[in-house]
Amino acid sequence: MPVKLIALDIDGTLLDSRWTLPEANRVAIAEATRRGIEVALVTGRRYDFAMPIAVQIGAPLTMIVSNGAVIRTQDGTTHLRHLLARETAARVLDITRPWRDSTGVIFDRPRENQVILEVLESDDPIRSAYYARNKEHISQAIPLESCLTEDPLQVMLSGKMEPMSKAEAVLRAAQEDEGFKVASTVYATRNFAMIDVLNPKCSKGTALAEWATLRGLSREEVMAIGDNHNDLEMLSFAGVPVVMGNCVPELRNFGWHETASNDHNGVAAAIEQFALREVAPCS
């Protein structure tokens, strides 16, 4: 079947290693939408943190953000939202107390107070850069639990790989009993990892499947491109799964299509090869 929906991860996939949008990728997306193919950005980023990328693309896009917790069109219309119960969020904050300086609570709010932190200072350059780029959306709560006046989208932890690996192990051991889901993203070359704790219904894959159903599309008509652990379920759902040349090694274990790296316009190459031409089946 021809591809009718392309799902694109942002960081490590659509953007290069300098977090910029290659012109070739922008042109390929524009051509796909011109031909009537829907394109969705499917990302762990919040809506407001993903929108600057969408604006650069300059084509109509669907936004599947916060690792599948929210589906929203560029005009701000919300089509789906799964929040994390505040009682569950409180338990997550309790079991991750040793990593409090790396923890934030994310809310689906119009502008201010979207990201609530207890500790605003960080010696991690990636986290510090995130705080600087999102300062208009960030506020502080001491203790962090006091911000839970409504259900959040997620609890987020980020930092160097070793402490985040320990935090992830604690969370994964508790997720089934406590009623939440863990999604992780790892950038080994930068010694940086992110952990998102979400409503148990949430993942990039489940959100993509829900959206495809709402659009009347079969999975065979969906193409997905990703590079990291949190892309696994999205790639598993898609009829045309494509991994980046720079992907984490685990994603190469499934016999999926592979494209060039994010520094070599891998998204553009994949769209040209797998969406704008007839696709050969995966091995």
C-alpha positions, 0 to 999 in steps of 0.5 A, a space after each residue: 500500500 502507498 504510504 499515507 502517514 509519515 511519523 517522524 521523531 525529532 531529536 536524533 532523527 529529523 534534526 542533525 547532531 547540532 539540533 538544526 533542521 537540514 534543508 533536505 529534510 524540510 524539502 522532502 517533508 514539503 514534497 510529501 505533504 504536497 502529494 497528500 501524505 500526512 506528516 506527524 512529528 512524534 516526539 518526547 518534546 512538549 508541544 511548545 518545545 516542538 513547535 519551533 521545529 514545526 514552524 521551520 518546516 513550513 508545511 501542515 503537520 500533526 503534533 504527537 508530543 510528550 511521548 504520545 500523551 498529547 495529539 494536537 494540530 498546529 493550530 492548537 486543537 487537541 485531539 487526544 490527551 492522556 494525563 498522569 494521575 496526580 496521586 501516581 505522580 506523587 508516588 513517582 516523586 517519592 521513589 525518585 527522591 534521590 534524583 530530585 535535582 534531575 526531576 521535573 513535573 510537566 503540565 499541559 498549560 498554555 504558556 507559564 508553569 509548564 515545567 516545574 522544578 525543585 532545583 533550578 541550577 544544574 552542572 549538566 550543560 545539556 540540561 542547563 541549555 534546556 532550562 535556558 531555552 524554556 525559561 518562560 515555561 519553567 517555574 520552581 516549587 519547593 518541595 516539588 510535590 506541592 506543584 501537584 494541584 492538577 494531573 500532570 502530563 508526566 514526570 521527567 528525569 534527565 542527566 548523565 547516563 549512570 545516575 539515570 540508569 539507576 533511576 530507570 531501574 527503580 522506575 521500571 521495577 515499580 511501573 506495573 504495580 504503581 500504574 505508570 509507564 516509563 519511556 527512556 531516551 539515551 544519547 551515549 555520545 553525550 553521556 545524557 539520558 532522559 526518562 519520562 514517566 507517563 500515563 500507562 496508556 501512553 507511548 509514541 506507538 499507542 498514540 500513532 495507532 490511535 491517530 491512524 485509526 481516527 484517520 481511517 488508516 491501516 498500519 500498512 499505510 504508516 511509515 515511521 522513522 526513529 533512532 532511540 529507545 522511545 521510538 521502539 513501539 512507534 516503529 513496531 506499529 508502522 507498516 514501513 519502519 525505518 531506523 536512522 544510521 545513528 540509531 541505538 544498537 537495539 533498533 537494528 535487531 528487528 530487520 527494519 529498513 535503515 536510512 542514513 544518519 541524521 548528519 547525512 539527511 537520513 530523513 530526506 533519503 527515507 522519505 524519497 526511498 520509502 514514501 515517494 516510491 514503491 516500498 520493498 518489504 522488510 526482511 
